[in-house]
Amino acid sequence: MPAMKNLVLAVALCLDNGVPPAALAADAAPTVTIENAFSPDGGAEALVLKVIDSAASTIRLAAYSFSSPHVVEALLRARQRGVDVRVLADTRRNARKNSRAALDRLVGAGIPTRLISRYALHHDKYIVADGVTVQNGSFNYTADAATANSENVLVVWNSERLAQSYLAHWENRWASGIDYARRPAAALAPRP
């Protein structure tokens, strides 16, 4: 029964993201696996951290809201392991002090970080790890997402085709972003 549940989740994920189910089947070697978790019981954050901690070469993170100390620490550990980490976040949503502090830590550690304001909201919330694993869901990278909100996380491990679709989207948004370290002062002015 778990195999059927995973297949149904994979097909739903593909359809929701414009990837034909055949694309998943094309690389559906036995190593493609799916995990999911929910918050606020801590399971969602633990799964996000598992993805970050598993990365060996690259992490591309797209965030709407970014302030989680646990996610920051995991990204810093990845950077120390030699993983090429890059973070993209919504400009307006990350004007708060705790978000700026989190982003400052990343930049201070040499992690390229950009803000994007091209859209009404940069509402993406996903990670592409090593070009083969995708973490997606409603989970914002915040403490509240882990401890207070009802959130979900879905991870598709070892699906290069799906990961490449997300990576192309991420790279498109990255090209539209501005470097956090060189942002205009007004870009992160506190909200009224």
Secondary structure, DSSP 8 states (H G I E B T S, - for coil): -HHHHHHHHHHHHHHHTT--HHHHHHT--TT-EEEEEEETTTHHHHHHHHHHHH-SSEEEEEESSB--HHHHHHHHHHHHTT-EEEEEEETGGG-SHHHHHHHHHHHHTT--EEEE-SSS-----EEEETTTEEEEES--BSHHHHHTS-EEEEEEES-HHHHHHHHHHHHHHHHH-EEGGG--GGGG----
